[in-house]
């Protein structure tokens, strides 16, 4: 995936557009946030962040499969995390 494709994934309003072909990984801010909430459990968002922390950059399909989530739900969580700066598009 080239830089133009990645640039198109952010809409004009700043809302992240999630692409199933891309991989997603935690930012340093995301790693810090994940460590702050480690042990609290229960949150789908925290589960996705912990997954990325443990497995590194991953694609939506693999995250959804391993966490037993629907892909659409996984995309929505990633959209929020990318918009928050906790997750970044890797490829």
Order of alpha helices (4+ residues) and beta strands (2+ residues): alpha-beta-alpha-alpha-beta-alpha-alpha-beta
